[in-house]
């Protein structure tokens, strides 16, 4: 698990390699990640948009921006959480993801909640110590 706490919003990510959806011989490695977003503020917040930076094992960068997550813009009251699972295919057996959620407070003020950098690792990745 990877966790970040910014502006009263805790984001925890748990990645998982999906062997049954991957095809290493064809250069297809599929990962799922489950995200839990917890509002630790005293007022409500709404998740408006997302930004992801995905880097594969060769250092190629792919950026994703969009409204909400999994088709929703969840509103979280104090102490409430929202959990969802999504996926990411890569052409390499490993990579990383990180990003931010664009959040909005009840008064309309906007802020960013950090999505912690996390590792996407398949059993097919070569490991080396430096």
N, C-alpha and C positions, 0 to 999 in steps of 0.2 A: 504494500500500500504506500501511496505517496500522498502527502497532505500539505496544503498551504492555507494560511489564515491571513486574509487581508480585508480591511474595512468591515470587520465583523462578520465576514462570510468565510466559512470553512469549506474547502473543496478537497475531497479525498478521492483518489483514483486507484482502481485495482485492475491492472491489465492481465490478459490471458491469451495465450497462443491457441488458435483453433486448428488443431491437426487435421480434423475431418474435413475442413473447408479449404485447406492449403494443398498445393501441389508443387513441392520443391523442385521437381524435375522441369517444371514449366516456369519456374521463377515466380511463383505465387505463394505468398505467406500471409495468412489472414489472422488478424488479432482482434479480440474484443476488449473493451474497457468499460468498466462500471464506474460511474461517477455519483458520489453523494455530495449534495450541496446543502449546507446547514446555515440557517440565518441565526446568528448569535447577537443580533442587534435588538434594540427595544422597540423598533418599528418594523413595518413590513417592507419587503424588497421584492422587486420583479426582475427576473432574468430576461433581458431584452434581446441580446445578440451574443454571438460567440466568434472568437478568432482562434484558429489552430495553426501552429507551425509544426509540420511533420517533416522529419529528416530521416532519410533511409540510410542504410549501412554504407552507402557510397558518398554520403554527404549531400545528396540531392534534396532540395527544399521544396515542399509543396505547402502552400498556404490556403486555408479555407476560412471564409467569412460567411456569416448568414444570420438570419433571424432565429432566435430561440434555440431550443435543442429538441430533437426528435419531434418536431412539429408543434412544440409547445413553448409558451412564455410563462413559466410557472411563477405564481405569487406565493411568497413564503412569509408567514407571520413570525413573530418572535419565537425562537426555539423550533420552528418547523423545518422539515427537510424534504428534499426531492431527490430521488434516485432514478437513474436511467442507464441503459446499456446501449452502446453503439459499437461500430467496428471500423477497422482500417486495414485495407490490403496493402502490402508492400511487395516490391520486386526483389528485395533482399531479405535475408533471414533475421535481420535486426534493424532497429532504428529507435528514434525518440519522438515524443510528442510533448508539446507544452502550449500554453495559450492564456487567454483571458475571457471572462464572461463580462459583457457590458450589463451592468445592473442599474436599477433605478429605485430610489427611495420613494416613500409615499408623497413627499413634497415635490417630487419631480427631479430632485438632484440626482445626477448620474455619477457612477464610479465604476472602476474595474475591479473584479475579483480574480486573483491569479489562479490559473490552473497549473499545478506544479509540473515541472518536467518529469516525465516518466519514461522508462525504458521498455521497448518492445523487443523481447528476446525469444527466439525459437530454439529448439534443441539443435537446429541445423547451423546456428551461428558459430563461427570459429572464435575461440577465446584465446587471447594472448595477454601476457603480463609485460608491462614496460619497465 
